[in-house]
Amino acid sequence: MNYAIIRQVNGNFFIEAEGFTTPDSAIMAWYDVCKANRAAQDVARATISIVDENLDPLDGGKYKETIVHAQG
């Protein structure tokens, strides 16, 4: 099974990284992507998720993070 990290930032969709062959390797990279988006000042809203090659979320969506920064 292959895994990818997908993200939506301010309404735009991206495949952040792909080709992970184990859930653990995808999870470690997912944490880094979440951390970077949480720290980014230009991110108003982001959702980051790990999906498998069928686009099903890993562990029923356990690895899905939504980040919302107040803009003002």
N, C-alpha and C positions, 0 to 999 in steps of 0.2 A: 504494500500500500504506500502511496506517495501522499505527501501533505504540503499545503501551501499556506502562507499567511496573506490574507487579504485585508485591505483597509479602505475605509471611506473617510475622506477628510474634506470638510466644508463642501460636501456635495459631489466630490470627485472620487472615482473608484480606481484602485490600484491593486495589482498583484505585487505585494511587497517583496516576497521571496517564495521560491518554490523548489521542489525536488528533494525535500526532506524525506528520508526513508524510515525514520522512527519517530514516534510521537515525542520522545524526550528531546530530540534535536530541534523539532519544530517549537516545542514549548519554551526552550531556552531562548530561541530567537524571538519568539512572540513577546516575552518579557522585555527584551531590549527595545522592540518597536513600540510597545506601550509606554515605556519609560521616556523614549525620545519624543513621542507625541504629547505626553503629559507636560513635558518641559518646554515645548515649542510655543512661543508667544503668538504665532500666526494661525494656530489651530483653534477655531471656535468650537467645532464639534468633530469628533473622530470616533469611529468604531473599528476595532481591530479584531480579527477572528482567525482561528485555524480551521481549515477545511481539508477533507480528504479528496482523493481524485474524482469522487462522485459529487463534489461540492457539499457533502454532508459535514456538519460541524463536528469537531473532535469532542468526544465524551458528551454528546448531547448539548453542546453549546457552553460547556464549562469554561472554555478558553475564548471568551468573547468579552471585550472590554469596551465600554463607551465612556468617552472623555468629553466633558463639556466645560468650556472656559467662559466665564462671564465677559462679555464685550462691553466696553463702556468708555 
